[in-house]
């Protein structure tokens, strides 16, 4: 499982980033809070929550551990994030 990715911000939007690491561009969904913390930066270290299912492989990125912990707590509730 991926814990974090460090690299160059190739693209930054309020909904996602493209983070380049060793020639690979990772599409990572982010929150507005993380977007605000990344504005103006060219490189970053982003904490990852990885979702692997039969039909999808998704990366969710967070600027800090607290936000990722809250996200993980919320999706653990039955019916949320399924």
Secondary structure, DSSP 8 states (H G I E B T S, - for coil): ---EEEEEEEEE-SSEEEEEETTEEEEEEE-HHHHHHHTT-SEEEEEEEEEEETTEEEEEEESSHHHHHHHHHHHTSTTS--
